Amino acid sequence: MSRGLLHRTNVPKEVVDYIIFGTVIQEVKTSNVAREAALGAGFSDKTPAHTVTMACISSNQAMTTAVGLIASGQYDVVLAGGVELMSDVPIRHSRKMRKMMLDLSRAKTLGQRLSLLSKFRLNFLSPELPAVAEFSTSETMGHSADRLAAAFAISRLEQDEYALRSHSLAKKAQDEGLLSDIVPFKVPGKETVSKDNGIRPSSLEQMAKLKPAFIKPYGTVTAANSSFLTDGASAMLIMSEDKALAMGYKPKAYLRDFVYVSQDPKDQLLLGPTYATPKVLEKAGLTMSDIDVFEFHEAFSVGALPLEKFNAWGGSLSLGHPFGATGCRLVMTAANRLRKEGGQFGLVAACAAGGQGHGMIVETYPK
């Protein structure tokens, strides 16, 4: 992804002062994945890099950290992005098995080892699978979405209609060549992926056949109206306007005001955009009518905004949700839509695990 970005922008590697990536499900061997990605992409080993994590808004945090570094005069050019590898998540041994293995490594005599092994039970081999659940409440996001839909009286049909809209708009945008930021990637042992492959417009009749995925049998959240988990990476080049112009580049957009919000992780888990939107608008001195483009993370089909301006090229329901990478996709889509549609301001917002959220104003760069 980093190489693809530099290839498209023709920015020399040595110009990049700092690299920040977001990720959620970390692999121990590459815990600072930003540094490993930088070295793998051929950046100088003198270019610092660090990794941030903030659940589904991890790359949002990477971007705003980059903005802070540039605004404070520490650096001129920062590469920010995110990555998630959902198809190969770390799966741990059970706690009992981990303890036994550590104790065995410390045992000094054969007798001590045999004594430990005598305590082994088959259930020690049961693995611990990662779950998309809140640590503080043990509730999955799907359960929370079901409860939220019930609280706001959002029907199963309304959720299915919105999900179908997302897939249909994404297919239209893809067919028209609007999703042009994709960098082809050769999957080891498989074919090259050159476009989003989760876009599948269906029908309301087919979607209605699916059973509830979380709260059974009366829930309204299903596999069809939830965002699917996928591999993905995103990256963007951020620099001050003066630096960009001095290097002969024309910026695509300004990253303007942004806010982060937090609320109750049980009953308000997915309401981050609801709280972030008025705060970031007030901070920027704007109103809803000033916003030409809305790009919100679609974790589930819950919520209502002016649909003619909202996620017009699809969203997470149809494009997928690689946790650490979604934020940059939202911002770049907002920037691309503003240029295509002739708008000035875009509003990006997303919810995240822990009851957190992010909002940002994106302004198109004058032609």
Secondary structure, DSSP 8 states (H G I E B T S, - for coil): -HHHHHHHHT--GGG--EEEEE-SS--GGGSSHHHHHHHHTT--TTS-EEEE--GGGHHHHHHHHHHHHHHTTS-SEEEEEEEE-GGG---B--HHHHHHHHHHHH--SHHHHHHHHTT--GGGG--B---SB-TTT--BHHHHHHHHHHHTT--HHHHHHHHHHHHHHHHHHHHTT--TT---EE-TTS-EE-S--------HHHHHTS--SSSTTT----STTB-----EEEEEEEE-HHHHHHTT---SEEEEEEEEEE--TTTSTT-HHHHHHHHHHHHHT--GGG-SEEEE--SBS-----GGGBSTT--HHHH---GGGHHHHHHHHHHHHHHHHT-SEEEEEEEETTTEEEEEEEEE---
